[in-house]
Amino acid sequence: MIFEHEIPSKSKLYFGVCARVKREIENSCAETLMENGYEEIVTPIFSYHQHSSFEDERPLLHLNDEHNHVVTLRADSTADVVRIVTKRIGRTTESKKWFYIQPVVSFPTKEQYQVGAEVLDGSFEEVVNTAARMVKKLELEALLQISNMRIPLLLNERYGIDLELLHDTNIEAILQLDIPWISKLVQIHRPKDLEDLSGIPEDIQAELMAIKEAIAKIDYEAMIVAPLYYAKMRYYGSLTFRMFHENELLVRGGVYSIDEVNAAGFALYTDECINQKMKSL
């Protein structure tokens, strides 16, 4: 039996103070983004093309339009923003900086509210600094983690390290590998650890230097480096960042390529930010 007051699992309900905090977060982020030259976009909740962004379509909620064409509910905003800006409205605007405040939904009934930003031909440090300004203005506690997806991919392709070890952060197993320089790579945690890269192969050094060069242009104090961090992401294949507090992920982003369009962007996860703000009230 489903009672009248019940809502589906992982769907969202905001009321009272929580609803006010949500609106304040969204308004603050919108102001910061507009001050930094972003234009707002609201993409359709129905899409003919979402499936092309997902190798596994199981998270997608499928429907049919009046002509029986398959449509899906919006499960990702990034690909739609890039596709719409470049293929539909590109002739009517010169803006390359866009932001959105909208939820995504996935199977079976999960809603996730986001404040997202995408910059066509944008740089990594630009989007990190923008995200950091938003977090500072919201007075949130967050640790900034800088990573480079090229490093774990190189470790797998050229040095035979199983990606599952990296995905699970199995440091003990990684250190047991017969790779003399791996312990030095494991010990890189702070920006100053990037000063001495001697002994590390040149291909890995080049990707660590990309992190170092980006960090020099980022204005944020609480920062760590995670060269072994690996996550299966649809777009991000090089520099990435996360901002988190304790066990809650607040922001994630990086540089990416979609349909041969190079861009940089991030998403701020509204509900996790609400949780932190509510604890301080």
TAFENWO-V437618 format. One line per field, one symbol per residue. phi: phi as a letter, one per 20 degrees, with the letter a starting at -180 (. if undefined). burial: I if it has 24 or more other C-alpha atoms within 12 Angstrom, else O. A space follows every 50 residues. Layout:
phi: ???
burial: ???
//
This chain:
phi: .dffefcfgmedccblfffffgfffffffffffffenedecceffdbecg gfecfdeffeeeccefemffccffdbegfffffffedddgfdbdfddccb caedcbfebedcecdcbccfledfffffffffffffffleebdeddcbff fffffffdcmeffffffelefgfffefecfefffffeecdgffefddfne gfffggfffffgffgfdddaefccdcfefcbfdfdfcbfcbccbclddee bbarebcclmdebcaaceeffffggffffef
burial: OOOOOOOOOOOOOOOOOIOOIIIOIIOIIIIIIOOOOIIIIIIOIIIIII IOIOOOOOIIIIOOOOOOOOIIIIIIIIIIIIIIIIOOOOOOOOOIIIII IIIIIIOOOOIIIIIIIIIIOIIIIIIIIIIIIIIIOIOIIIIIIIIIII IIIIIOOOOOIOIOIIOOOOOOOIOOOOOOIIOIIIOIIIIOOIOOIOOI OOOIIOIIIIIIOIIOOIOIOOIIIIIIIIIOOOIIIIIIIIIIOOOOII IIIIIIIIOOIIIIIIIIIIIIIIIIIOOOO
//
